[in-house]
Amino acid sequence: QVQLVESGGGLVQAGGSLRLSCVASGRTFSSDAMGWFRQAPGKEREFVAAVRRSGGTTYYAESLKGRFTISRDNAKNTLYLQMNVLKPEDTAVYYCAARSLGRSGSYYGIEGYDYWGRGTQVTVSS
């Protein structure tokens, strides 16, 4: 099994920044991509960003481009999400996800990922 553990969430004022981290551990697996999703109260889980293993290809939710940056350090098995100019509507539980090689499905969709973390809460106050 693969375990994904997120950290870095917290309470921040609007306009502030946070950096989330996700550490992957467990049996060795070859990930095609890793990504971030978020889920606000009463809403469905939505795509935030993803990055291919090489780090050269990234995907972003259109509405978040320019404020959020995804990156990964394969040597540390760690995924990051830098979030800047945070807004109250960014408040959500943020989930890390991993996609194994050969998995089908869109990089932008929940169905495209095999493994999920338990999430970290991000709260942005106005």
LINSULBEL-V931529 format. One record per residue. N is the residue number from 0. OMEGA is omega in radians with two decimals (* if undefined). Layout:
N_OMEGA, N_OMEGA
This chain:
0_3.10, 1_3.09, 2_3.08, 3_-3.11, 4_3.14, 5_3.04, 6_3.07, 7_3.11, 8_3.13, 9_3.13, 10_-3.12, 11_3.10, 12_3.09, 13_-3.09, 14_-3.12, 15_-3.09, 16_3.00, 17_3.00, 18_3.09, 19_3.07, 20_3.07, 21_-3.14, 22_3.11, 23_3.11, 24_-3.13, 25_-3.10, 26_-3.13, 27_3.06, 28_3.13, 29_-3.13, 30_3.03, 31_-3.10, 32_2.99, 33_-3.07, 34_3.07, 35_3.00, 36_3.07, 37_3.14, 38_3.09, 39_-3.14, 40_3.09, 41_-3.12, 42_3.10, 43_3.07, 44_-3.09, 45_3.14, 46_3.07, 47_-3.09, 48_3.08, 49_3.13, 50_3.10, 51_-3.04, 52_-3.12, 53_-3.10, 54_-3.08, 55_-3.13, 56_3.13, 57_3.12, 58_3.14, 59_2.90, 60_-3.03, 61_-3.05, 62_-3.07, 63_3.13, 64_3.12, 65_3.11, 66_-3.10, 67_3.10, 68_3.11, 69_3.08, 70_3.12, 71_3.06, 72_-3.06, 73_3.14, 74_-3.14, 75_-3.08, 76_-3.04, 77_3.08, 78_-3.12, 79_2.98, 80_3.06, 81_-3.10, 82_-3.12, 83_3.12, 84_-3.07, 85_-3.12, 86_3.11, 87_-3.14, 88_3.03, 89_3.13, 90_-3.08, 91_2.90, 92_-3.11, 93_-3.08, 94_3.02, 95_3.14, 96_3.12, 97_-3.11, 98_-3.12, 99_3.11, 100_3.09, 101_3.14, 102_3.11, 103_-3.13, 104_-3.10, 105_3.04, 106_-3.09, 107_-3.05, 108_3.12, 109_-3.08, 110_-3.11, 111_-3.03, 112_-3.08, 113_-2.98, 114_-3.08, 115_2.99, 116_-3.11, 117_3.04, 118_3.05, 119_-3.04, 120_3.01, 121_3.13, 122_-3.13, 123_-3.13, 124_-3.12, 125_*
